[in-house]
């Protein structure tokens, strides 16, 4: 899931306005996305 989120961020960097857009694509909540980034010892998705 983190890999998919990072790919979405990389491919759509200039068009993404917030993490809500990423979570809609992945069909998860913002809390889940943040938790998954945290599990991988990465900065939160908002920092990317």
KOLTI-351734 format. One record per atom (N, C-alpha, C): atom name; residue in three letters; x, y, z. Coordinates in Angstrom, 3 decimals. Layout:
+------+------+----------+----------+----------+
: atom : type :       px :       py :       pz :
+------+------+----------+----------+----------+
:   CA :  ALA :        X :        Y :        Z :
...
+------+------+----------+----------+----------+
END
This chain:
+------+------+----------+----------+----------+
: atom : type :       px :       py :       pz :
+------+------+----------+----------+----------+
:    N :  UNK :    0.812 :   -1.179 :    0.000 :
:   CA :  UNK :    0.000 :    0.000 :    0.000 :
:    C :  UNK :    0.870 :    1.262 :    0.000 :
:    N :  UNK :    1.929 :    1.252 :    0.772 :
:   CA :  UNK :    2.828 :    2.413 :    0.809 :
:    C :  UNK :    3.495 :    2.601 :   -0.546 :
:    N :  UNK :    3.897 :    1.510 :   -1.140 :
:   CA :  UNK :    4.532 :    1.593 :   -2.458 :
:    C :  UNK :    3.565 :    2.192 :   -3.482 :
:    N :  UNK :    2.315 :    1.769 :   -3.429 :
:   CA :  UNK :    1.308 :    2.317 :   -4.342 :
:    C :  UNK :    1.105 :    3.810 :   -4.098 :
:    N :  UNK :    1.041 :    4.201 :   -2.836 :
:   CA :  UNK :    0.861 :    5.610 :   -2.500 :
:    C :  UNK :    2.037 :    6.444 :   -3.002 :
:    N :  UNK :    3.247 :    5.939 :   -2.814 :
:   CA :  UNK :    4.430 :    6.661 :   -3.287 :
:    C :  UNK :    4.438 :    6.778 :   -4.812 :
:    N :  UNK :    3.977 :    5.744 :   -5.491 :
:   CA :  UNK :    3.890 :    5.788 :   -6.952 :
:    C :  UNK :    2.873 :    6.839 :   -7.391 :
:    N :  UNK :    1.735 :    6.888 :   -6.714 :
:   CA :  UNK :    0.714 :    7.884 :   -7.036 :
:    C :  UNK :    1.274 :    9.289 :   -6.823 :
:    N :  UNK :    1.958 :    9.490 :   -5.711 :
:   CA :  UNK :    2.551 :   10.797 :   -5.424 :
:    C :  UNK :    3.570 :   11.167 :   -6.492 :
:    N :  UNK :    4.420 :   10.218 :   -6.852 :
:   CA :  UNK :    5.457 :   10.487 :   -7.854 :
:    C :  UNK :    4.855 :   10.829 :   -9.213 :
:    N :  UNK :    3.864 :   10.079 :   -9.633 :
:   CA :  UNK :    3.294 :   10.269 :  -10.963 :
:    C :  UNK :    2.378 :   11.496 :  -11.061 :
:    N :  UNK :    1.812 :   11.909 :   -9.933 :
:   CA :  UNK :    0.836 :   13.001 :   -9.950 :
:    C :  UNK :    1.240 :   14.149 :   -9.037 :
:    N :  UNK :    2.514 :   14.315 :   -8.818 :
:   CA :  UNK :    3.019 :   15.274 :   -7.847 :
:    C :  UNK :    2.452 :   16.679 :   -8.024 :
:    N :  UNK :    2.374 :   17.152 :   -9.229 :
:   CA :  UNK :    1.921 :   18.516 :   -9.466 :
:    C :  UNK :    0.396 :   18.672 :   -9.397 :
:    N :  UNK :   -0.338 :   17.567 :   -9.495 :
:   CA :  UNK :   -1.799 :   17.642 :   -9.508 :
:    C :  UNK :   -2.444 :   17.325 :   -8.165 :
:    N :  UNK :   -1.745 :   16.623 :   -7.288 :
:   CA :  UNK :   -2.324 :   16.221 :   -6.005 :
:    C :  UNK :   -2.333 :   17.423 :   -5.060 :
:    N :  UNK :   -3.495 :   17.719 :   -4.513 :
:   CA :  UNK :   -3.623 :   18.853 :   -3.610 :
:    C :  UNK :   -3.473 :   18.443 :   -2.139 :
:    N :  UNK :   -3.906 :   17.213 :   -1.808 :
:   CA :  UNK :   -3.804 :   16.758 :   -0.420 :
:    C :  UNK :   -3.839 :   15.231 :   -0.361 :
:    N :  UNK :   -3.654 :   14.696 :    0.838 :
:   CA :  UNK :   -3.611 :   13.240 :    0.995 :
:    C :  UNK :   -4.973 :   12.595 :    0.781 :
:    N :  UNK :   -6.023 :   13.374 :    0.907 :
:   CA :  UNK :   -7.365 :   12.841 :    0.688 :
:    C :  UNK :   -7.517 :   12.276 :   -0.726 :
:    N :  UNK :   -6.894 :   12.898 :   -1.691 :
:   CA :  UNK :   -6.952 :   12.402 :   -3.069 :
:    C :  UNK :   -6.284 :   11.030 :   -3.190 :
:    N :  UNK :   -5.191 :   10.839 :   -2.494 :
:   CA :  UNK :   -4.486 :    9.552 :   -2.522 :
:    C :  UNK :   -5.338 :    8.476 :   -1.866 :
:    N :  UNK :   -5.936 :    8.815 :   -0.720 :
:   CA :  UNK :   -6.743 :    7.817 :   -0.014 :
:    C :  UNK :   -7.974 :    7.410 :   -0.809 :
:    N :  UNK :   -8.537 :    8.332 :   -1.583 :
:   CA :  UNK :   -9.682 :    7.985 :   -2.429 :
:    C :  UNK :   -9.278 :    6.984 :   -3.502 :
:    N :  UNK :   -8.103 :    7.183 :   -4.083 :
:   CA :  UNK :   -7.614 :    6.264 :   -5.119 :
:    C :  UNK :   -7.366 :    4.877 :   -4.526 :
:    N :  UNK :   -6.785 :    4.835 :   -3.325 :
:   CA :  UNK :   -6.455 :    3.559 :   -2.676 :
:    C :  UNK :   -7.633 :    2.964 :   -1.896 :
:    N :  UNK :   -8.720 :    3.739 :   -1.770 :
:   CA :  UNK :   -9.906 :    3.300 :   -1.047 :
:    C :  UNK :   -9.601 :    2.955 :    0.414 :
:    N :  UNK :   -8.879 :    3.858 :    1.083 :
:   CA :  UNK :   -8.552 :    3.714 :    2.500 :
:    C :  UNK :   -8.769 :    5.066 :    3.187 :
:    N :  UNK :   -8.657 :    5.077 :    4.514 :
:   CA :  UNK :   -8.781 :    6.334 :    5.250 :
:    C :  UNK :   -7.410 :    6.995 :    5.380 :
:    N :  UNK :   -7.427 :    8.272 :    5.726 :
:   CA :  UNK :   -6.173 :    8.991 :    5.911 :
:    C :  UNK :   -5.391 :    8.423 :    7.090 :
:    N :  UNK :   -6.097 :    7.994 :    8.128 :
:   CA :  UNK :   -5.437 :    7.386 :    9.290 :
:    C :  UNK :   -4.703 :    6.111 :    8.896 :
:    N :  UNK :   -5.333 :    5.306 :    8.075 :
:   CA :  UNK :   -4.699 :    4.063 :    7.620 :
:    C :  UNK :   -3.453 :    4.363 :    6.809 :
:    N :  UNK :   -3.536 :    5.341 :    5.926 :
:   CA :  UNK :   -2.385 :    5.698 :    5.113 :
:    C :  UNK :   -1.225 :    6.158 :    6.000 :
:    N :  UNK :   -1.504 :    7.029 :    6.944 :
:   CA :  UNK :   -0.465 :    7.518 :    7.850 :
:    C :  UNK :    0.121 :    6.380 :    8.673 :
:    N :  UNK :   -0.719 :    5.496 :    9.151 :
:   CA :  UNK :   -0.260 :    4.358 :    9.953 :
:    C :  UNK :    0.663 :    3.446 :    9.135 :
:    N :  UNK :    0.312 :    3.209 :    7.877 :
:   CA :  UNK :    1.142 :    2.352 :    7.025 :
:    C :  UNK :    2.508 :    2.999 :    6.753 :
:    N :  UNK :    2.536 :    4.307 :    6.535 :
:   CA :  UNK :    3.808 :    5.006 :    6.353 :
:    C :  UNK :    4.641 :    4.890 :    7.626 :
:    N :  UNK :    3.971 :    5.037 :    8.768 :
:   CA :  UNK :    4.654 :    4.954 :   10.055 :
:    C :  UNK :    5.257 :    3.562 :   10.273 :
:    N :  UNK :    4.532 :    2.523 :    9.896 :
:   CA :  UNK :    5.031 :    1.145 :   10.036 :
:    C :  UNK :    6.312 :    0.929 :    9.242 :
:    N :  UNK :    6.443 :    1.631 :    8.138 :
:   CA :  UNK :    7.624 :    1.500 :    7.270 :
:    C :  UNK :    8.723 :    2.500 :    7.655 :
:    N :  UNK :    8.513 :    3.190 :    8.787 :
:   CA :  UNK :    9.493 :    4.176 :    9.285 :
:    C :  UNK :    9.769 :    5.280 :    8.275 :
:    N :  UNK :    8.711 :    5.725 :    7.612 :
:   CA :  UNK :    8.801 :    6.811 :    6.633 :
:    C :  UNK :    8.117 :    8.053 :    7.188 :
:    N :  UNK :    8.513 :    9.233 :    6.728 :
:   CA :  UNK :    7.758 :   10.428 :    7.110 :
:    C :  UNK :    6.318 :   10.290 :    6.622 :
:    N :  UNK :    5.414 :   10.998 :    7.212 :
:   CA :  UNK :    4.011 :   10.927 :    6.812 :
:    C :  UNK :    3.814 :   11.298 :    5.361 :
:    N :  UNK :    2.719 :   10.865 :    4.762 :
:   CA :  UNK :    2.458 :   11.145 :    3.344 :
:    C :  UNK :    2.356 :   12.636 :    3.040 :
:    N :  UNK :    1.969 :   13.441 :    4.008 :
:   CA :  UNK :    1.866 :   14.885 :    3.790 :
:    C :  UNK :    3.238 :   15.504 :    3.530 :
:    N :  UNK :    4.277 :   14.907 :    4.083 :
:   CA :  UNK :    5.630 :   15.447 :    3.884 :
:    C :  UNK :    6.131 :   15.194 :    2.466 :
:    N :  UNK :    5.617 :   14.174 :    1.830 :
:   CA :  UNK :    6.008 :   13.892 :    0.455 :
:    C :  UNK :    5.277 :   14.797 :   -0.492 :
+------+------+----------+----------+----------+
END
